[in-house]
Amino acid sequence: MVISAGALIWPWAGRPGRGQGQLIAVTIEPGSELEVGEQLQAAGLLDRPWLFRVYLRLFKPKLTLEPGEHLLLDSLAPRDLAVLLGRLRNRPNARVTLREGWNHHQIGAELEARGICSKEAFIEAVSDASVLGRVGLSARSAEGYLFPETYEFLLNSNPEAVVVVLVRQAKAELARLTKDHREDREQLEEELGFSEHDWVTFASILEREATNREELPMIASVFLNRLSDPDFRPQRMLQSDPTAAYGCLVEPERAKTCQNFQGKVEPAMLRDADNRYNTYRHAGLPPGPISNPGRAALTAALKPAESDFLFFFADGKGNHTFTRTFEEHRAAIRRRQLR
C-alpha cells in the first residue's frame, strides 16, 4: 500500500507548478508546519496540500521546514518547494553582483530579483539589532558595510545570513585597507577625528557623487577642504545632494519636503533642516553611510588628491568641473549653460 501510494505521489511531486515563474514570498510561522500545504495553495504554489503532506511524510521524513519568510517561484515542483522550504544545502544557488554605491534598498531589490531573499525581509534584517550584534556593529543599520562584490548565495536564503556575509566581507576589506594604508588612516583620525564608521560614511558619499571613478580622489579632496578650510561658508557644510536624498529614503516622516520624494532632489529639500541627512543644513558628516562603498572610494577617502578646490559640478558628460572660489564655480556653470 505504501509502495502504491508512493508510486502515485512521486510523479505528482516532480510536476512543475502552474505559475509563470513569478517570485512569491510565503511566511511560515513557528508551529504551523502542518498548515504549510494550505499556505502554499493559497499563494498559488500548490494544487493539492494533502498530497504535499503525504509526500513529506513518505520521502522527506527528516526534513524540517524552517520558520520565517521564504521566497519561492510559482513554477516549482512540490519536491523543489520542499527543498527550498527546508533550506537544504543541495538547493540551487545564484550569482549576484552588488554594485558600488548601491544602498540597502537597491541591494535588496537585486537579491529579490535573483531569488535569494525578498527585498522587504532584507531591509528588515539590515537594521535587526540581533544581526548587528552578531557582526559587531554598533550602528543602527548595516548600511555602508554591505560590501559591493560578486557573491554566490543559495536560493531562498535567510536574509539575516546574507547580511552577515556582506558585513563580514566589508570588515575584511576595511582591515586590509587599514593595514595597507595605516599612516593615511591614522592621519584621517588625527586631523579630522574620523572613526572607522566616519571613514565608511565619508566614502559612501564619494560613491554617490562620482560618475567617473577616476575622480574619486579629487572629489574627496573637495569635501575634505570644505570640512577643514576656515574660510569656506557655510562652515564645515559638505553640501552634498545625495545625502539629502538618502534622508528622504530612510526617514521620510521626519521632513515635510520628503513626503512626495520620488528620487529627484528638489531645491526645497536642500533647505529643510528637519532632514538629518541634509548636509546643506547640518555641518560635518551625516548620521551614517548613505551607500555601500567599494575599495576605490574607501581608498580615495584615505588618499585624496592634493588640491585647494572647494566646488565642483557635473559637466553633463560623466565628469566634473572643479573650481576654487564660488565666483569661479558660478562662471563655470554659466559657460556650461551657454554651450
TIMISE-308628 format. One line per 10 residues: their letters; for each residue x, y negated, z of C-alpha. Coordinates in Angstrom, 3 decimals, m for minus. Example, Ala and Ser with C-alpha at 12.3 -4.5 7.8 and 13.67 -1.06 7.14 Angstrom:
<recs>
AS> 12.300:4.500:7.800  13.670:1.060:7.140
</recs>
This chain:
<recs>
MVISAGALIW> 0.000:0.000:0.000  2.856:m2.388:0.859  4.599:m1.443:m2.396  1.380:m2.066:m4.318  0.867:m5.476:m2.680  4.476:m6.380:m3.332  4.160:m5.423:m6.973  1.263:m7.856:m7.284  2.773:m10.709:m5.287  6.291:m10.658:m6.752
PWAGRPGRGQ> 5.214:m11.757:m10.273  2.978:m14.461:m8.782  5.847:m15.770:m6.656  8.013:m16.190:m9.758  5.395:m18.012:m11.811  6.170:m21.743:m12.314  3.775:m24.263:m10.840  1.234:m26.063:m12.971  2.711:m29.522:m12.484  4.746:m31.609:m14.911
GQLIAVTIEP> 7.904:m31.844:m12.845  6.821:m34.654:m10.544  8.517:m35.033:m7.168  6.175:m34.768:m4.186  7.053:m35.353:m0.526  5.492:m32.960:1.981  5.959:m33.204:5.744  5.909:m30.052:7.872  5.055:m30.758:11.489  6.676:m28.560:14.165
GSELEVGEQL> 4.448:m25.578:14.904  2.390:m25.930:11.714  4.229:m23.282:9.690  1.075:m21.154:9.325  m0.711:m24.024:7.572  2.107:m24.775:5.128  0.381:m22.944:2.306  m2.686:m25.145:2.660  m0.478:m28.261:2.769  1.259:m27.225:m0.418
QAAGLLDRPW> m2.076:m26.525:m2.081  m3.423:m29.940:m1.071  m0.294:m31.541:m2.557  m0.796:m29.681:m5.835  2.187:m27.374:m5.364  0.368:m24.036:m4.862  m2.826:m22.408:m6.060  m3.171:m19.573:m3.511  m1.990:m20.387:0.020  m2.790:m16.939:1.379
LFRVYLRLFK> m0.518:m15.298:m1.194  2.276:m17.617:m0.123  1.890:m16.475:3.482  1.963:m12.817:2.396  4.998:m13.461:0.209  6.894:m14.989:3.116  5.947:m12.110:5.390  6.987:m9.419:2.896  10.005:m10.908:1.157  11.288:m13.660:3.468
PKLTLEPGEH> 10.589:m12.347:6.980  13.651:m14.106:8.447  13.030:m17.402:6.686  12.357:m20.361:8.974  10.575:m23.274:7.371  12.312:m26.413:8.557  10.077:m29.114:10.072  10.281:m32.584:8.616  9.869:m34.127:5.197  10.624:m32.081:2.077
LLLDSLAPRD> 10.996:m33.380:m1.476  9.636:m30.809:m3.937  8.853:m30.547:m7.651  5.274:m29.662:m8.533  6.556:m27.331:m11.254  8.423:m24.986:m8.892  7.517:m21.326:m8.481  6.374:m20.262:m4.985  9.625:m18.393:m4.267  11.631:m21.524:m5.190
LAVLLGRLRN> 9.434:m23.567:m2.875  10.243:m21.134:m0.068  13.983:m21.509:m0.667  13.711:m25.293:m0.517  11.378:m25.380:2.482  13.800:m23.188:4.407  16.695:m25.337:3.163  18.642:m22.190:2.313  22.244:m22.731:1.269  21.724:m20.965:m2.064
RPNARVTLRE> 19.273:m23.605:m3.296  20.329:m25.707:m6.319  22.383:m28.857:m5.940  22.502:m32.182:m7.757  25.329:m34.556:m8.590  24.671:m38.202:m7.751  26.817:m41.283:m8.331  26.276:m44.187:m5.918  27.399:m47.496:m7.407  29.495:m50.135:m5.662
GWNHHQIGAE> 27.349:m52.923:m4.296  24.108:m50.962:m4.010  22.098:m51.491:m0.844  20.411:m48.652:1.017  17.120:m49.171:m0.829  18.851:m48.694:m4.177  20.745:m45.665:m2.878  17.516:m44.166:m1.554  15.843:m44.606:m4.939  18.707:m42.801:m6.688
LEARGICSKE> 18.704:m39.955:m4.166  14.978:m39.518:m4.660  15.305:m39.543:m8.451  17.836:m36.706:m8.128  15.551:m34.666:m5.868  17.895:m34.899:m2.884  15.602:m36.678:m0.408  12.876:m39.292:m0.564  13.720:m42.987:m0.589  11.431:m43.640:2.381
AFIEAVSDAS> 12.982:m40.901:4.517  16.495:m42.062:3.629  15.725:m45.678:4.566  14.391:m44.476:7.902  17.478:m42.326:8.534  19.820:m45.246:7.787  18.508:m47.053:10.881  17.937:m43.996:13.083  19.738:m44.565:16.393  20.493:m40.858:16.857
VLGRVGLSAR> 22.087:m40.669:13.403  24.152:m43.799:14.019  25.289:m42.333:17.324  26.430:m39.109:15.631  28.733:m41.033:13.285  29.946:m43.522:15.886  28.318:m46.673:14.509  27.211:m49.307:16.989  25.449:m51.347:14.294  21.668:m51.408:13.850
SAEGYLFPET> 21.996:m49.851:10.416  24.448:m47.773:8.391  24.293:m50.372:5.614  27.837:m51.092:4.466  29.008:m47.583:5.406  27.143:m45.605:2.722  30.254:m45.220:0.644  29.874:m45.546:m3.143  31.220:m42.377:m4.712  30.078:m39.326:m6.680
YEFLLNSNPE> 28.663:m36.602:m4.454  27.019:m33.227:m4.773  24.099:m32.563:m2.452  21.748:m29.624:m2.185  18.239:m30.365:m3.398  15.749:m31.287:m0.681  18.482:m32.186:1.786  17.827:m33.535:5.252  18.174:m37.334:4.816  19.922:m37.642:8.162
AVVVVLVRQA> 22.589:m35.203:6.978  23.012:m37.236:3.783  23.609:m40.414:5.788  26.207:m38.616:7.900  28.126:m37.506:4.790  28.159:m41.023:3.308  29.223:m42.699:6.550  31.991:m40.206:7.232  33.323:m40.827:3.735  33.266:m44.575:4.390
KAELARLTKD> 35.104:m44.168:7.683  37.773:m42.059:5.992  38.237:m44.745:3.329  38.419:m47.525:5.926  41.042:m45.585:7.872  43.063:m45.025:4.697  42.934:m48.686:3.684  43.825:m49.796:7.204  46.878:m47.548:7.131  47.941:m48.750:3.668
HREDREQLEE> 47.343:m52.458:4.433  47.949:m52.645:8.152  49.570:m56.098:8.128  46.787:m57.582:5.980  44.166:m56.049:8.259  45.882:m57.470:11.354  46.177:m60.894:9.720  42.453:m60.957:8.910  41.695:m60.144:12.529  44.145:m62.653:13.993
ELGFSEHDWV> 43.292:m65.612:11.764  39.520:m65.193:11.449  38.697:m62.760:14.241  37.328:m60.208:11.770  36.471:m56.863:13.329  36.179:m53.789:11.130  32.439:m54.464:10.851  33.152:m58.064:9.784  35.583:m56.765:7.165  32.901:m54.470:5.755
TFASILEREA> 30.317:m57.278:5.861  32.633:m59.648:4.004  33.458:m57.023:1.368  29.755:m56.313:0.895  29.211:m59.956:m0.103  32.080:m59.801:m2.595  30.444:m56.768:m4.199  27.200:m58.644:m4.749  28.904:m61.773:m6.096  31.367:m60.213:m8.545
TNREELPMIA> 30.303:m59.149:m12.016  33.848:m58.783:m13.301  35.633:m56.679:m10.705  38.960:m58.278:m11.597  37.612:m61.467:m9.996  37.077:m59.879:m6.580  40.345:m61.255:m5.075  39.600:m64.768:m6.365  36.027:m64.739:m5.048  37.411:m63.520:m1.725
SVFLNRLSDP> 39.781:m66.488:m1.625  36.902:m68.938:m2.226  34.850:m67.582:0.652  37.839:m67.406:2.990  38.682:m71.015:2.078  35.124:m72.025:2.953  35.478:m70.374:6.335  38.845:m71.928:7.158  39.045:m75.305:5.353  38.126:m78.044:7.905
DFRPQRMLQS> 37.147:m80.424:5.096  34.611:m78.102:3.485  30.999:m79.114:4.055  28.735:m77.749:5.344  31.479:m76.392:7.561  32.024:m72.600:7.506  28.960:m72.026:5.307  29.561:m69.225:2.803  26.625:m70.382:0.633  26.036:m67.011:m0.992
DPTAAYGCLV> 22.699:m66.408:m2.741  22.823:m62.587:m2.338  22.889:m62.878:1.451  19.590:m64.788:1.475  18.090:m62.245:m0.934  19.091:m59.407:1.365  17.426:m61.092:4.327  14.183:m61.182:2.360  14.586:m57.496:1.531  15.108:m56.222:5.073
EPERAKTCQN> 13.383:m58.877:7.210  10.613:m60.373:5.039  8.439:m61.061:8.060  10.938:m63.496:9.603  10.826:m66.179:6.907  7.825:m67.608:5.050  9.867:m68.057:1.892  10.403:m64.284:1.796  6.720:m63.385:1.710  6.480:m63.199:m2.089
FQGKVEPAML> 10.077:m62.183:m2.742  10.413:m60.234:m5.992  14.190:m60.018:m6.177  14.865:m63.511:m7.537  16.399:m66.158:m5.282  14.341:m69.353:m5.245  15.645:m72.777:m4.035  13.197:m72.785:m1.117  14.723:m69.546:0.185  18.118:m71.236:0.454
RDADNRYNTY> 16.645:m73.988:2.647  14.918:m71.591:5.028  16.776:m71.253:8.340  14.354:m68.571:9.531  16.162:m66.140:7.237  19.015:m64.905:9.427  21.000:m63.810:6.364  20.781:m67.220:4.678  24.402:m68.396:4.576  23.298:m71.823:3.340
RHAGLPPGPI> 21.777:m72.446:6.778  23.837:m70.207:9.079  27.602:m70.555:9.424  30.006:m67.658:9.153  29.127:m64.124:8.177  25.538:m62.828:8.035  24.339:m60.399:10.769  25.672:m57.395:8.871  26.597:m55.965:5.471  24.283:m56.711:2.541
SNPGRAALTA> 25.503:m53.865:0.328  27.899:m50.943:0.376  31.363:m51.996:m0.779  33.813:m49.788:m2.626  37.601:m49.618:m2.460  38.223:m52.621:m4.717  36.038:m55.006:m2.688  37.385:m53.738:0.629  40.920:m54.220:m0.670  40.147:m57.714:m2.033
ALKPAESDFL> 38.884:m58.717:1.413  42.294:m57.734:2.813  44.382:m59.096:m0.063  42.584:m62.136:m1.505  44.110:m64.252:m4.242  46.010:m67.363:m3.199  44.006:m70.428:m4.226  42.536:m73.672:m2.961  39.246:m73.129:m4.787  36.053:m73.809:m2.863
FFFADGKGNH> 33.423:m73.427:m5.590  32.520:m71.084:m8.415  29.594:m70.407:m10.706  28.729:m67.806:m13.319  29.655:m68.734:m16.883  26.945:m66.539:m18.411  29.489:m64.140:m19.916  30.198:m61.974:m16.892  32.897:m64.222:m15.425  33.051:m67.231:m13.103
TFTRTFEEHR> 34.474:m70.731:m13.319  36.417:m71.730:m10.187  36.918:m75.321:m9.000  38.440:m77.159:m6.046  36.009:m80.039:m5.419  32.247:m80.388:m5.605  32.665:m83.069:m8.284  34.697:m80.647:m10.410  32.084:m77.988:m9.741  29.215:m80.193:m10.954
AAIRRRQLR> 31.200:m81.288:m14.008  31.911:m77.671:m14.932  28.203:m76.836:m14.605  27.273:m79.772:m16.881  29.776:m78.616:m19.509  28.266:m75.144:m19.326  24.743:m76.533:m19.789  25.786:m78.599:m22.840  27.183:m75.618:m24.743
</recs>
